Amino acid sequence: MEEKEWELYMSRKFAIMDYNTGMLQAEENGLKKGRKEGKKKKQIEIAKKLLDKDMSIEEIQEITELTKEEIQKL
């Protein structure tokens, strides 16, 4: 391969690696966000059940790690 062809080859190879890295990072960020949202939904679901059982807001806070304000909105 001539030098110019080699440079084009390497340039394309690096561009593909950059693209793949970006896609992987986007996927990982999406998974993290999804897990966080799922955890929050589960905490709210549990808090609602505990409220139905007439448990105190302080106890619900301790169990679910939600704030007092979040629980009061339920």
C-alpha positions in Angstrom: 0.0 0.0 0.0 1.2 3.5 -0.8 1.4 6.1 2.0 -1.7 7.9 0.9 -3.8 4.7 0.7 -2.5 3.7 4.1 -3.5 7.1 5.6 -7.0 6.7 4.1 -7.3 3.2 5.4 -6.2 4.2 8.9 -8.4 7.3 8.9 -11.5 5.2 8.0 -10.6 2.6 10.6 -10.3 5.2 13.3 -13.6 6.8 12.2 -15.3 3.4 12.5 -13.8 2.8 15.9 -15.0 6.3 17.1 -18.5 5.6 15.8 -18.6 2.2 17.6 -17.4 3.8 20.8 -20.0 6.5 20.6 -22.7 4.0 20.0 -21.6 1.8 22.9 -21.5 4.8 25.3 -25.0 5.8 24.2 -26.3 2.3 24.8 -24.6 2.2 28.3 -26.1 5.6 29.2 -29.5 4.5 28.1 -29.3 1.3 30.2 -28.2 3.3 33.2 -31.1 5.8 32.8 -33.5 2.9 32.3 -32.3 1.2 35.5 -32.6 4.4 37.5 -36.1 5.0 36.2 -37.1 1.4 37.0 -35.8 1.7 40.5 -37.7 4.9 41.1 -40.9 3.3 39.8 -40.4 0.4 42.1 -39.8 2.7 45.1 -43.0 4.5 44.3 -45.0 1.3 43.9 -43.8 0.1 47.3 -44.5 3.5 49.0 -48.1 3.4 47.7 -48.6 -0.1 49.2 -47.2 1.0 52.5 -49.4 4.1 52.5 -52.4 1.8 52.0 -51.3 -0.1 55.1 -51.3 3.2 57.0 -47.6 3.2 57.6 -46.0 6.5 58.7 -44.3 8.7 56.2 -41.1 8.5 58.2 -41.1 4.7 58.0 -41.8 4.7 54.3 -38.9 7.1 53.8 -36.6 4.8 55.6 -37.7 1.8 53.6 -38.0 3.3 50.1 -35.4 6.1 50.3 -37.9 8.5 48.8 -38.2 12.0 50.2 -41.0 13.2 52.4 -42.3 15.4 49.6 -42.3 12.5 47.1 -44.3 10.4 49.4 -46.8 13.1 50.3 -47.5 13.6 46.6 -48.7 10.0 46.4 
